[in-house]
Amino acid sequence: MKHRVATLTLLLPELSRVERTPRLLHWLARGDRLPDAKPGREALLRESFEFIGTSLPVAALTRSLDANDAADALWLRADPAFAMADAVTGRLMACGEIGLSQFESDELARALRPLFGDAGFALEPTKPSRWYLRCPTGARLPRFAPPASVLGDDLMLHLPSGDNERQWRHLFNEAQIILHNHAVNARRARRDAVPANTVWFWGAGKLPEWVRTSFTRVASDDEVTIALAKLAKIPLVERKAALAELAADESVLIDATVMPDLGAAKFKSIDLRFASGERIRYKSWHRLRFWRRA
């Protein structure tokens, strides 16, 4: 299949975690090293999509996919999670995807609703792995840590902090008590399944009124990327379709957890953006830099 020359941007995990394929080593050796960006997944997405706000409103974005009712509300994820105590502290071991059935999710959420409802926050779980709090527009919310930055670490270092932190730490503690004593977790323990013994607050924000991007096609399995692309009205395609029959003025974004196979597709430039902050730009003529060896 003949491919015209377009541009490609790859969103990748931390450079240390990406498999060193011959193609990647070639790009790293012969491409231009650009100034490093702020590390983290959020920085990758803020580079790729433009919208108003200082933080990435993950809860509102995923809610827009799960229930299509995210507009005009302030949302917070309150995902079911598993914390484990050791000799010193408690550690967050899993968040969201912990194997809850829909029935188990509904039972646990039913027990938690009075706690959050009395505080003015409606608990609305749309999936067993994703629970939401619908917050009043003027709610005072502290800073919440994304679970990716907390997993395996001391929970006490990542509890809500800042404005109105006392209320949210109280809700966190009370939710733990309710979940610890719940029959669902007793049944899970009997079959050696991890308990949903806490919730993790994160991703607060409102749905952006608009999203812009320079990309003409987006391929991703990540819900946040998908939501941003939909708000920007950019076609979401499978990876193979993203590389097929490209026009010269197209700009393709592939959000990948591993190095994708580009097949025979050719690009006039390829931007590698790593979650660890490194930025590499490889242009088609860089292949002539034969003195730069991998």
C-alpha positions in Angstrom: 0.0 0.0 0.0 1.4 3.4 -0.9 1.6 6.0 1.8 2.0 9.7 1.4 4.2 11.6 3.7 2.5 12.8 6.9 3.6 13.5 10.5 3.4 11.2 13.5 3.4 11.7 17.2 3.9 8.8 19.6 2.9 9.0 23.2 4.9 6.4 25.1 5.6 5.2 28.7 8.7 6.2 30.5 11.8 5.7 28.3 13.3 3.2 30.7 10.2 0.9 30.3 10.0 1.0 26.5 11.4 -2.0 24.6 14.6 -1.1 22.8 13.5 -2.3 19.3 15.9 -1.7 16.4 13.6 1.0 15.1 13.5 2.9 18.4 17.3 2.7 18.8 17.6 4.1 15.3 15.3 7.0 16.1 17.0 7.7 19.4 20.5 7.7 17.8 19.7 9.8 14.7 16.9 12.1 15.9 17.2 15.5 17.5 16.8 15.6 21.3 14.4 18.4 22.2 14.1 20.1 25.6 12.7 17.7 28.2 9.1 18.3 29.3 7.5 17.9 32.7 7.3 14.1 33.4 4.0 12.4 33.8 1.0 11.3 31.8 -0.8 14.6 32.3 2.0 16.5 30.6 1.8 14.2 27.6 -1.9 15.0 27.2 -1.6 18.7 27.8 1.0 18.9 25.0 -1.4 17.0 22.7 -4.7 18.7 23.5 -5.5 22.3 24.3 -8.3 23.2 26.8 -8.9 25.7 29.6 -7.8 24.7 33.1 -4.7 24.1 35.1 -5.3 20.4 35.7 -6.5 17.4 33.7 -10.2 16.7 34.7 -10.0 13.0 34.5 -13.2 12.3 36.3 -15.3 14.5 34.1 -13.7 13.2 30.9 -14.2 9.5 31.8 -17.7 10.3 33.0 -18.5 11.8 29.6 -17.8 8.4 28.1 -19.4 6.3 30.8 -22.7 8.2 31.2 -22.7 11.1 28.7 -23.9 13.5 31.5 -20.7 15.1 32.5 -21.4 18.7 31.4 -22.4 21.3 34.0 -21.2 19.4 37.0 -18.0 19.1 39.1 -16.8 15.5 39.2 -14.4 13.5 41.3 -13.4 9.9 40.9 -13.8 7.8 44.1 -12.6 4.5 42.8 -12.8 1.3 44.8 -9.3 0.4 45.9 -7.2 -2.1 47.9 -4.9 -0.9 50.6 -2.6 -3.2 52.6 -1.2 -2.5 56.0 2.4 -3.4 56.8 4.5 -3.0 60.0 4.8 0.8 59.4 1.9 2.2 57.4 -0.8 1.4 54.8 0.0 1.2 51.1 -2.3 1.5 48.1 -1.8 -1.8 46.2 -4.6 -1.5 43.5 -7.1 1.0 42.4 -10.1 0.7 40.1 -9.5 -2.7 38.4 -9.7 -5.0 41.4 -12.1 -7.6 40.0 -15.4 -6.4 41.5 -18.5 -7.7 39.9 -21.4 -5.4 39.1 -23.4 -6.9 42.0 -20.5 -6.3 44.5 -20.0 -2.8 43.2 -23.6 -2.0 43.7 -23.7 -3.4 47.2 -20.6 -1.5 48.3 -21.8 1.7 46.8 -25.2 1.3 48.5 -23.4 1.2 51.9 -21.3 4.3 51.1 -24.0 6.5 49.7 -25.3 7.8 53.1 -21.8 8.9 54.1 -21.2 10.9 51.0 -24.8 12.0 50.6 -24.8 13.6 54.1 -21.7 15.6 53.1 -23.4 16.8 49.9 -21.7 14.5 47.4 -23.7 12.0 45.3 -21.9 8.7 44.8 -22.6 7.5 41.2 -20.7 4.4 40.2 -21.0 3.7 36.5 -18.7 0.7 36.3 -17.3 -1.6 39.0 -13.9 0.0 38.3 -15.0 3.6 38.2 -17.0 5.4 40.9 -17.8 9.1 40.8 -18.8 11.8 43.2 -21.0 14.5 41.7 -20.0 17.6 43.6 -21.8 20.9 44.1 -20.4 23.5 41.8 -18.9 25.6 44.6 -17.4 22.6 46.5 -14.1 23.3 48.2 -11.8 20.6 47.0 -8.2 19.9 48.1 -5.4 18.5 46.0 -5.8 14.8 45.2 -3.0 12.5 44.1 -3.6 10.3 41.0 -3.3 6.6 41.8 -0.4 6.0 39.5 1.7 8.2 41.7 0.6 6.4 44.9 0.6 2.7 44.1 2.9 0.8 46.5 3.7 3.9 48.5 2.8 5.2 52.0 -0.9 6.3 51.9 -0.2 9.0 54.5 2.0 10.8 52.1 -0.7 11.2 49.5 -3.9 12.0 51.4 -6.0 15.0 50.3 -4.1 18.2 51.1 -4.9 21.9 51.0 -8.3 23.5 51.0 -10.8 21.7 53.1 -8.5 18.7 53.5 -9.9 17.8 56.9 -13.4 16.9 55.5 -11.9 14.8 52.8 -9.6 12.9 55.1 -12.6 12.3 57.4 -14.6 10.9 54.4 -11.6 8.7 53.4 -11.3 7.2 56.9 -15.0 6.7 57.4 -15.3 5.0 54.0 -12.5 2.6 55.0 -14.4 1.6 58.2 -17.6 1.0 56.2 -15.8 -1.1 53.6 -13.7 -3.1 56.0 -16.8 -4.4 57.8 -18.9 -5.1 54.7 -20.1 -8.5 53.9 -18.9 -8.2 50.2 -15.4 -8.1 51.4 -15.9 -10.9 53.8 -17.0 -13.1 50.9 -14.1 -12.0 48.8 -11.7 -12.8 51.6 -13.1 -16.4 51.8 -12.2 -16.9 48.1 -8.8 -15.2 48.4 -9.9 -12.1 46.3 -8.5 -8.8 47.2 -11.0 -6.6 49.2 -12.3 -3.3 48.1 -11.3 -1.8 51.5 -10.9 1.8 50.6 -11.7 4.4 48.0 -9.3 6.7 46.3 -10.2 10.3 45.4 -8.7 11.8 42.3 -9.2 13.5 38.9 -11.4 16.4 40.1 -12.7 18.9 37.6 -15.3 20.0 35.2 -15.7 18.9 31.6 -13.9 21.4 29.3 -16.2 23.6 27.2 -13.9 23.0 24.3 -10.9 21.0 23.3 -8.5 21.7 20.4 -5.7 19.7 18.8 -3.6 19.8 15.7 -4.0 16.1 15.1 -6.3 14.8 12.3 -6.4 11.2 13.5 -6.0 9.7 17.0 -5.5 6.0 17.9 -5.6 5.1 21.6 -7.0 2.6 24.1 -6.9 5.2 27.0 -10.3 6.5 28.1 -9.0 10.0 28.8 -7.3 10.4 25.4 -10.5 9.0 23.8 -12.6 11.6 25.6 -10.3 14.5 24.7 -10.3 13.4 21.0 -14.1 13.2 21.0 -14.5 16.6 22.5 -12.1 17.9 19.9 -14.2 16.2 17.2 -11.2 14.3 15.9 -11.7 10.8 14.3 -10.8 7.9 16.6 -9.4 5.0 14.6 -7.7 1.7 15.1 -3.9 1.8 14.9 -3.8 0.2 11.5 -6.4 2.6 10.2 -4.4 5.5 11.6 -1.5 4.6 9.3 -3.5 3.9 6.2 -3.8 6.1 3.1 -2.4 9.2 4.8 -2.6 12.6 3.1 0.5 14.8 3.1 -1.1 17.3 5.5 -2.3 14.8 8.1 -1.0 14.7 11.6 -1.4 11.4 13.4 -1.4 10.7 17.2 -0.8 7.2 18.4 -1.1 6.7 22.2 0.7 3.5 22.9 1.9 1.4 25.9 4.5 -0.3 23.7 6.3 0.6 20.5 3.8 0.3 17.7 4.6 -1.5 14.5 4.4 1.1 11.8 4.6 -1.3 8.9 5.4 0.4 5.6 4.1 3.8 6.7 6.4 6.7 6.1 6.4 10.1 7.8 8.3 13.3 7.2 8.7 13.6 10.9 8.1 11.5 14.0 7.9 13.0 17.5 8.6 10.6 20.4 7.1 11.9 23.7 7.9 9.8 26.7 6.1 9.9 30.0 9.5 10.4 31.7 9.8 13.8 29.9 12.2 13.0 27.1 11.3 14.4 23.7 12.9 13.2 20.4 12.1 14.4 16.9 13.1 12.2 14.0 12.8 13.6 10.4 13.0 11.5 7.3 16.4 12.9 6.3 17.9 12.0 9.6 18.4 8.5 8.3 21.4 9.9 6.5 23.1 10.6 9.8 25.0 7.3 9.5 27.7 8.4 11.9 25.2 8.3 14.7 25.0 4.7 15.7 22.5 3.1 18.1 
